[in-house]
């Protein structure tokens, strides 16, 4: 197995588990990652995504890709269609909030995975890097969308085209992560964040993610309409009724068992 999966206290921990290859993405890992995200959507209330060993994810497994060249010729479009796009779309559409615990390098497609999570925490020993230019390619795995969305077009171009490392303090300043902690505290910090999400309405959290992401690429009137539709649906939910009741009764809401 290239991805490990476990659930504790309603939190799924998804670990990219190829430490000898810096958790580089193979076809098998991509498929297992999609399966793990789908399981998390069914079995948890939040998901933490991290890497084993010294890396979060160093990007595509170039050895596997080169072997593919020998069989089929260079066809990176098919590689993206069959493996990388399903992985990043599964992350985008995950039915629970996602937290990246970036324990080491997140480069290439690994950067795309990290940027696709809702929240990112970084170890003080980690770094981010586009890396594609270094092997004569342009960014993929959602990086051309996520990077300018987070830091703006000019800074995204500079990071991608210079191929430089973005260290934790700069990543924090740029908004590419929300917290930097020591490596031995990273997972517990991510679990703490996930635990906070687990006490809230999952539907409301995921809807908030969708609205904010969509609003950044649409006009104001369309954003208002999307808000209206979402709010109407959420207003009919047991979670909303539980939240209002708890507020009026001055107690902590129980979103795990709303209406019980």
LINDA-V524191 format. One record per helix or strand of 3 or more residues. SS is the DSSP state (H for helix, E for strand). FROM is the first residue (numbers start at 1). TO is the last residue. If there is no record, write none. Layout:
# LINDA-V524191
ss:SS from:FROM to:TO
ss:SS from:FROM to:TO
This chain:
# LINDA-V524191
ss:E from:3 to:8
ss:E from:11 to:16
ss:H from:19 to:21
ss:H from:27 to:43
ss:E from:46 to:51
ss:E from:55 to:57
ss:H from:62 to:72
ss:H from:76 to:92
ss:E from:97 to:102
ss:E from:105 to:107
ss:H from:109 to:116
ss:E from:119 to:123
ss:E from:127 to:129
ss:H from:132 to:135
ss:H from:143 to:151
ss:H from:153 to:162
ss:H from:168 to:174
ss:E from:179 to:181
ss:H from:183 to:198
ss:H from:202 to:215
ss:H from:220 to:235
ss:H from:238 to:248
ss:H from:255 to:257
